[in-house]
């Protein structure tokens, strides 16, 4: 008999038909009711067994996380919360899980503990919901770009340039780390390395995506990126995934339109296709916050937060306007902001959240940042002080997207490269794009895990990627 996934089983009309299901035991109570889950849905299937017909040795093997194959009859459920259940006629244990050793028991575990059991945590309701959403989100991203005429471009993971100019990169080398070849002046001779030069893991596929945009018109990259930042915050990873579209012949306004439409589509797609998972995560947050002080609770429930994004037009203000709003705000005047508000400094998360959650009550796009706090490739505005940049701010999380119109003038781009002391020889190919058929173009970057944090309501970025990479953490 062909196996039926539990998700599909819930869609069937129960007519006492024989079915075959397989999955892992979530709970087994009263030697009669098995809660079975195969990962296809957040909802467990109740399997009713007649313990008197089962061998005692078999009963002892039906423990939490044991893998079972069950043949039985699909009938209307006698209990609450589900439409159907299976009355078992045959039970086979495919894989045992010793209850004395299995670390994840049917009780509440801390997320920190589950992080240490990353190879097993997906079997919990919370993490199975998170990673089903992760899949749907990745699919929605590809679906959006494909249906809008974008071409998926694979940018290199090994690179000889630092796109962000941050310098926090992982080196890629085959040289002997103890005794590398040296030049006459006492430096490592990178010409002897595998690639003949110093190379690193990429922090962004943007520069390569610009190459694609200036040939194919509309491209996007979606791949792993890396940053060797020694940060142990809840918002940073050493390995993370980035979505980076680049489009020829659009300006900053068109870039903002694209980003807003894209975000609304992806979030709406999750709301439609992962409703059960979102409802579970929403309820989880509500239960967690029951005993919290009002000031420590999230500004909105999870579903309310997602609707806040998809149902509102994003407010668009300049950085200068944002600074003026913040300096005239009650929190600023009463000294409640932890960080100072001053033109020329980056906005902090508390400032971004004030604009979204208190001032405008909708997502906010801040544009035209001071050029000195932005990357070299951003288009310089006529005032020579700001660049055509944009950041999109969401409730609870602050910045979720960063982008800009790119500088198409070779002269201006060269000046910025020299000002920031970026080695011109590393970017010769990027600069040549401005020599041969240069054109206005723009794009943005979106951290996949940051959007996952927002959509799932999880509090730590290490809980929305299967195997997190962070300082002193690469165990799986």
Protein Blocks (a to p, Z undefined) as FASTA:
>chain_A
ZZddfklmmmpccehiacddddddfbdchhlaccddehlambdcdddddfklpcfklmmm
mcghiacdddddddddfbehiabdcddfbdcdfbdcdfklmmbdcbdddfklmmmmmmlm
mmpmklmmmmmmmmmmmmmmmmmmmmnopacddddfbdcbdfkonopacdddfbdfklcc
ddfkopacfklmmnopacdddfbfklmmmmmmmmnopacddddddddddcfbfkbcfbdc
ddddddehiafklmmmmmmmmmmmmmmmmmmmmmmmmmmmmmmmmmmmmmpcfklpcfbd
fklmmmmmmmpccddddfklmmmmmmmpmklmnopafbdcdehiacdfklmmmmmmmmno
pacddehiafklccfkbccdfklmaccddddddehklpabdcddddfbfklmmmmmmmno
pafklmmmmmmmmmnopacdddddddfklmmmmmnopabfklmcfbacdehiafZZ
